[in-house]
Amino acid sequence: MLVLIVKGVWEMIKYKWAKIGNLYTIFNVPIFGESVLRGVTKDNLEAIVKTYQTDKVLKSYLPRIFLGHNISNEDRRGIGFLDGLYLDKYIYANFIDIPEDAFQELYKGG
């Protein structure tokens, strides 16, 4: 299992992962939740998942994952894609096509 440190609500949680060829997949990572402070409701979360599902089917589009959530766009490195989004208490996703160096950075809590 991978110990992934996510800043914010989730501090240290264990995630299952698999190496497929030279790339990694990290399964069922919580990526977004309701927030009274930010005005994010369950309806917003449902709309996000529905948009993801529509874009995946109609456009073969998967959202990109970037290292450095708070860094300006030109300095952020794309490291893989989000897939399999679903809504429970949070929106969960699989992080797919993660290269070795990015996986190691996530593993160390980078």
C-alpha positions in Angstrom: 0.0 0.0 0.0 1.0 3.6 -0.7 0.9 6.1 2.2 -0.1 9.3 0.4 -0.1 12.6 2.3 -2.9 14.9 1.1 -3.0 18.4 2.4 -6.4 19.4 3.9 -9.1 17.2 5.2 -7.2 13.9 4.7 -3.9 13.8 6.5 -2.4 10.3 6.1 -4.4 7.5 4.5 -3.3 4.3 2.9 -4.3 3.7 -0.7 -4.1 0.6 -2.8 -1.9 0.9 -5.9 -0.7 -1.2 -8.9 2.2 -0.9 -11.3 1.1 -1.6 -14.9 4.1 -1.6 -17.2 6.1 1.5 -16.3 3.1 3.4 -14.9 1.2 3.3 -11.6 -2.4 3.5 -10.7 -3.6 4.7 -7.3 -7.1 3.6 -6.4 -10.0 5.4 -4.8 -8.4 8.7 -3.7 -10.8 11.2 -2.2 -10.4 14.4 -4.3 -13.2 16.7 -3.5 -16.0 17.1 -0.9 -18.8 19.4 0.2 -17.7 22.7 1.8 -20.0 25.2 3.5 -17.1 27.7 3.5 -16.6 27.4 -0.3 -20.3 27.0 -1.1 -19.8 23.5 -2.6 -23.0 21.4 -2.2 -23.8 17.8 -3.0 -25.6 19.0 -6.2 -22.2 20.6 -7.2 -20.4 17.3 -6.6 -23.1 15.3 -8.6 -22.7 17.8 -11.5 -18.9 17.3 -11.5 -19.2 13.5 -11.7 -21.9 13.8 -14.4 -19.7 16.1 -16.5 -16.7 13.7 -16.0 -18.9 10.8 -17.2 -20.2 12.7 -20.2 -16.8 14.0 -21.2 -15.2 10.5 -20.9 -17.8 8.9 -23.1 -18.4 11.7 -25.7 -14.9 13.2 -25.9 -12.6 10.4 -24.6 -11.4 13.1 -22.1 -9.9 12.4 -18.7 -8.9 15.3 -16.3 -5.2 15.8 -15.9 -3.5 15.5 -12.5 -0.9 18.2 -11.7 1.7 18.3 -9.0 1.7 21.5 -7.1 -1.9 22.4 -6.5 -1.0 25.9 -5.3 1.6 26.7 -7.9 1.0 28.9 -11.0 -0.2 26.9 -14.1 3.0 27.3 -16.0 5.0 25.7 -13.2 2.8 22.7 -12.6 3.8 19.3 -13.9 1.1 17.0 -15.3 1.7 13.5 -13.9 -1.3 11.4 -15.0 -5.1 11.4 -15.2 -8.2 11.0 -13.1 -10.5 8.1 -14.0 -13.3 6.2 -12.4 -14.8 9.2 -10.6 -17.7 8.4 -8.3 -19.5 10.2 -5.5 -19.9 8.8 -2.0 -19.2 11.2 0.9 -16.5 12.7 -1.3 -15.7 12.5 -5.0 -13.2 9.6 -5.4 -11.0 8.9 -8.3 -8.3 6.6 -9.5 -5.0 8.3 -10.4 -3.9 6.6 -13.6 -0.8 6.6 -15.8 1.5 8.0 -13.0 5.2 7.8 -13.9 7.7 6.3 -11.5 9.3 9.6 -10.4 5.9 11.2 -9.7 4.7 8.1 -7.8 7.8 8.3 -5.6 7.2 12.0 -5.0 3.6 11.2 -3.9 4.8 8.3 -1.8 7.1 10.6 0.1 4.3 13.1 0.6 5.5 15.7 -2.0 
